[in-house]
Amino acid sequence: MLSDRLPDFPWDLLEPIAKIARSHPAGLIDLSVGTPVDSVAEVITKAASLNLDAHAYGLSAGSKGLIAAQTNWLIKTTGVVEENFNTIASIGSKEAVSLMPLLLGLGSNSVVVIPEIAYPTYEVGAKVVQAEVIRADHPDLVSAKKVDLVWLNSPGNPTGAIADIETLKAWIMFARKHNAVVVCDECYLTLDWEASASGQPPVSILDKRVNNGDLSNILALHSLSKRSSMAGYRAAAISGSKPLIEKILLARKHLGLISSSVTQAASVAAWGDEDHAETQKQIYAKRRATMQAAFLNAGFEIKESSAGLYLWMTRNEDGWESAAWLAQFGILVAPGSFYGPKGKNFIRAALTETDERINQISERLM
């Protein structure tokens, strides 16, 4: 069974602590999972409602309208050279992450590099094909003679760390040296907080300043889950090297990986509208400021977290101890060990709770 080679699902392990948090008389404040709580914008739901008669199969690549919308957004947002890339739809970015090693034809003799502290699904995807996993934050730290896939994540989940241009360039050179594919998960690219103010906003791996207009060996993922509160729609984009996208698309066609026609129509509206995304970003910014103050006053130290949808924090103790302590106040967070051994003394808190709940954190922790 495939499940036999996969780890325990992290949030299943959190259940004993979650039970304590749920028992709080004032109710649960759930910061453990980055699942949006805000309503989807009307411009998106209207587009979906006009396409409910989805009687025919959709296209694996996405409709012409969707590909055009993704293309326009990518050109405007990432700095990619227009004629150099292809883009297709995926059924959310987690599907693309978990299946990428399979879609690229990796197997038990393959090697996958992931960040030291990383979204768990990068490792899960490697385990699906029985590939070896190496954790490293810079190519100089990888001693393996053979590498097949490199995962980057900027801005990062859970840390909110941002890879600079030189680091991205170094990974591209490394990937090409090994004839490997480098995929940058950029789902939080536009959710930057302190970075833009410092003059160093997140940069896409598709940006011509990073790759000199050459996208060979390069892919990037972008998502509507957080930007547009569309996690329930399962909508994302895989973009980059034309030859790679063509091969991935062929495999996806055979596997029947197709976003629903309703999702595709809604996605066209979402990629094409910046007003709702900016409104949502400002909502998260206010929640972030409230959470920062509350956790700092409670003795936590916030690390990184200059972009993305999370606060990465420590009290210089095991993250499970911090999570258990917070659960007494009805506050549920994710222990940092979910994301790798180097996350052991940290916790991750998501900005995805209601304003009402987030405003209660400070009072509960007093």
Secondary structure as UniProt FT lines:
FT   HELIX           2..5
FT   HELIX           10..13
FT   HELIX           15..22
FT   TURN            25..26
FT   STRAND          29..30
FT   HELIX           42..49
FT   TURN            50..51
FT   HELIX           64..78
FT   HELIX           82..84
FT   STRAND          85..90
FT   HELIX           93..103
FT   TURN            104..105
FT   TURN            108..109
FT   STRAND          111..114
FT   HELIX           120..128
FT   TURN            129..130
FT   STRAND          132..135
FT   HELIX           139..141
FT   STRAND          149..153
FT   TURN            157..159
FT   HELIX           165..177
FT   TURN            178..179
FT   STRAND          181..185
FT   TURN            187..190
FT   TURN            195..199
FT   TURN            205..206
FT   HELIX           208..211
FT   TURN            212..213
FT   TURN            216..217
FT   STRAND          218..223
FT   TURN            225..227
FT   TURN            231..233
FT   STRAND          236..241
FT   HELIX           242..255
FT   HELIX           261..271
FT   HELIX           275..297
FT   TURN            298..299
FT   STRAND          301..303
FT   STRAND          310..314
FT   HELIX           319..327
FT   TURN            328..330
FT   STRAND          331..332
FT   STRAND          334..335
FT   HELIX           336..339
FT   HELIX           341..343
FT   TURN            344..345
FT   STRAND          347..350
FT   HELIX           355..358
FT   TURN            359..360
FT   HELIX           361..365
//
